[in-house]
Amino acid sequence: MKNLKPYKECSSVFLDDVLKAKNISKKDPEYKKRVEILKPSVKKEYLTFETEHTANNLASLTTAGYVGQDKIDLLKLYKYDNSVIQKLNEEVTTLEGNRLINTCQNCTINEINSLDHIVPKDEFPEFAVNPRNLFPSCSKCNGHKSYVWRENKRSVFLNLYLDNLPEEQYLFCSPKFDADKITLRFTVENRFGIEQNLFGLIENHYKRLHLPKRFRKNSHDTIYELSKEINKYKDKISKDELIKTIKEDIVEEKKYYGFNYWKAIIKETLIDDKTYLTLMFN
Ligand SMILES: [Zn+2]
């Protein structure tokens, strides 16, 4: 899991550009004119969004209350394949060194194939195309997010534009061995003093997106990869040397994919596990 950098440019101009890029349909030739009328009031809402975004306090937003045709028109602004929205997607998923991320950072399992509305568009249609409200995501995470996004004026999901991920380990896994079959159980724990509010958010995020279960279900490829690597080299270099090399790779993997990247956590746990080592080296 990595933090992404939020859109830097003016969000009002972004709104103008999204509208410009929309095709006028014959069925509804007046669409753009209606949105033009709504734009000044939507842009005012953008200013409030901006303030709360800067304070990382989006959960305290109150809805402008667009209903009926206005709501339909605002929601219609959002389309994943709108060229301006796709440009935004590309921009925020490009990390330093022009590295393009194509994996959903909410889960780090699936490919990005949608944009998640951090503040839900059904409740806040005014932010349907606010660029700092759009976070690249997979449809599975998007589906799990549904409508519950805050409780008692606090977000229940990490906003990976704003909530800085800690370097401390909070994702743990414990292996269970049944003959040569390995099953893993993932937990989120605050063993290293992560600030309480941030940890609560992490815990909620992982729980509500069912990440421990999704990691477990997807873990077999990583277990296989590690075993394959050990089998490939165990007769060529010493056990200690091999373990050292694997651990060095894990450090690099964590730097690249995030300190609590689940695949790195799997490898790190197994390579330190006596039963696993006995299984692999005997
Ligand atoms: Zn996802």
Residues whose N, C-alpha, C, O or C-beta is under 5 A from the ligand:
A	BS01	ZN	C104 N106 C107 N110 C138 C141
